[in-house]
Amino acid sequence: MNEQEAAAWEIHQFFRTLGLPYAVIGGMAVQWWGEPRTTQDVDLTIVAPLDQPSSVIIQQVLDRFPARIENALEFARRSRVILITASNGCPVDISMGLSSNALNAPGSVSTRRCATLLADGGVRNPIVPSAFGSLASGH
């Protein structure tokens, strides 16, 4: 498992304990669906409805992982992006860009099933039951 996969797995475990639906995006996702490319970080998006305060989610993430910038809480509230570092030093960008309604819309990310599955020990086959929600174990 490389540095980015280890960081993604760590974040996956944390989001699972919080019950936060998420998807892997950015360079890691592109590696599965597009041309191979190198990436230095992990990009994720979480379900954070625009009509609800996201401060609780932001604070939970910042309580668990070190921020990469000063005033990370204010930055995240303003931009809806949390910039953290995984325990192995890998940078992680978490966007709060999806509303819960977007998950079930025709043609949405979840219905197109375009995220990778993080399963015991690393990134596996990108064929997944859903981009969001509970992850199938052992498949």
C-alpha positions as CSV (number, residue, x, y, z in Angstrom):
1,M,0.0,0.0,0.0
2,N,1.4,3.4,-1.0
3,E,1.3,6.6,1.1
4,Q,-1.9,7.9,-0.5
5,E,-3.7,4.5,-0.1
6,A,-2.7,4.3,3.6
7,A,-4.0,7.9,4.1
8,A,-7.2,7.2,2.3
9,W,-7.7,4.0,4.4
10,E,-7.2,6.0,7.6
11,I,-9.7,8.6,6.6
12,H,-12.1,5.9,5.5
13,Q,-12.0,4.3,8.9
14,F,-12.6,7.7,10.6
15,F,-15.5,8.5,8.3
16,R,-17.0,5.1,9.0
17,T,-17.0,5.7,12.8
18,L,-18.8,9.0,12.2
19,G,-21.2,7.4,9.7
20,L,-20.2,10.0,7.1
21,P,-20.9,9.1,3.4
22,Y,-18.0,10.0,1.2
23,A,-16.3,9.4,-2.2
24,V,-12.7,9.3,-3.3
25,I,-12.2,11.9,-6.0
26,G,-9.2,13.6,-7.7
27,G,-6.0,11.8,-8.6
28,M,-6.8,8.6,-6.9
29,A,-10.1,8.2,-8.7
30,V,-8.6,9.2,-12.0
31,Q,-6.0,6.5,-11.7
32,W,-8.8,3.9,-11.9
33,W,-10.9,5.6,-14.5
34,G,-8.4,7.5,-16.7
35,E,-4.8,7.6,-17.5
36,P,-2.3,6.7,-14.9
37,R,-0.9,9.7,-13.1
38,T,1.0,10.5,-10.0
39,T,-0.7,12.3,-7.1
40,Q,0.8,13.7,-3.9
41,D,-2.4,13.9,-1.9
42,V,-5.8,12.3,-1.3
43,D,-9.0,14.1,-2.3
44,L,-12.4,13.2,-0.9
45,T,-15.8,14.7,-0.9
46,I,-18.3,14.2,2.0
47,V,-22.0,14.6,2.2
48,A,-22.5,18.0,3.9
49,P,-25.9,19.6,2.9
50,L,-25.6,23.2,2.1
51,D,-28.7,24.0,4.2
52,Q,-27.2,22.6,7.4
53,P,-24.3,24.0,9.5
54,S,-21.1,22.0,8.7
55,S,-19.2,23.3,11.7
56,V,-19.7,20.1,13.7
57,I,-18.3,18.0,10.9
58,I,-15.4,20.4,10.4
59,Q,-14.5,20.4,14.1
60,Q,-14.7,16.6,14.3
61,V,-12.2,16.3,11.5
62,L,-9.9,18.9,12.9
63,D,-10.0,17.3,16.3
64,R,-8.8,14.1,14.8
65,F,-6.3,15.2,12.2
66,P,-3.8,18.1,12.1
67,A,-4.7,21.1,9.9
68,R,-2.3,22.1,7.1
69,I,-3.0,25.8,7.4
70,E,-3.6,28.3,10.2
71,N,-7.2,29.3,10.8
72,A,-8.3,26.0,9.3
73,L,-11.7,26.1,10.9
74,E,-12.5,29.5,9.5
75,F,-11.1,28.6,6.1
76,A,-13.3,25.4,6.0
77,R,-16.4,27.3,7.0
78,R,-15.8,29.8,4.2
79,S,-14.6,27.5,1.4
80,R,-16.2,24.2,2.4
81,V,-12.8,22.5,2.1
82,I,-10.9,21.0,5.1
83,L,-7.2,20.8,4.6
84,I,-5.6,18.1,6.9
85,T,-2.7,15.8,7.1
86,A,-3.0,12.0,7.7
87,S,-0.9,10.4,10.4
88,N,1.7,9.3,7.8
89,G,2.1,12.9,6.6
90,C,0.1,12.7,3.4
91,P,-1.9,15.8,2.6
92,V,-5.7,15.2,2.5
93,D,-8.3,17.6,1.0
94,I,-11.9,17.1,2.0
95,S,-14.6,19.0,0.1
96,M,-18.0,19.4,1.5
97,G,-19.7,19.8,-1.8
98,L,-22.7,17.4,-2.0
99,S,-26.1,17.8,-0.6
100,S,-27.9,14.6,0.5
101,N,-30.5,15.2,-2.3
102,A,-27.7,14.9,-4.9
103,L,-27.1,11.3,-4.0
104,N,-30.3,10.0,-5.4
105,A,-30.7,12.3,-8.4
106,P,-30.8,10.6,-11.8
107,G,-27.2,10.6,-13.2
108,S,-25.7,11.5,-9.8
109,V,-22.3,10.2,-8.7
110,S,-23.9,7.4,-6.7
111,T,-26.0,6.2,-9.6
112,R,-23.0,6.2,-11.9
113,R,-21.0,4.4,-9.3
114,C,-17.7,6.1,-10.0
115,A,-15.8,6.0,-6.7
116,T,-13.3,3.5,-5.6
117,L,-13.9,1.0,-2.8
118,L,-11.6,1.2,0.2
119,A,-11.5,-2.2,1.8
120,D,-9.3,-4.0,4.3
121,G,-5.9,-2.7,3.7
122,G,-6.1,-0.6,0.6
123,V,-7.8,0.5,-2.6
124,R,-9.3,-2.3,-4.5
125,N,-11.3,-2.9,-7.6
126,P,-13.3,0.2,-8.6
127,I,-16.5,-1.8,-9.2
128,V,-18.6,-0.9,-6.2
129,P,-22.2,-1.2,-5.1
130,S,-22.4,2.5,-4.5
131,A,-20.2,5.6,-4.4
132,F,-21.7,6.5,-1.0
133,G,-23.1,4.9,2.0
134,S,-22.1,1.8,3.8
135,L,-19.2,-0.1,2.2
136,A,-19.3,-3.7,1.4
137,S,-16.7,-5.6,3.5
138,G,-14.5,-8.2,2.0
139,H,-15.6,-7.6,-1.7
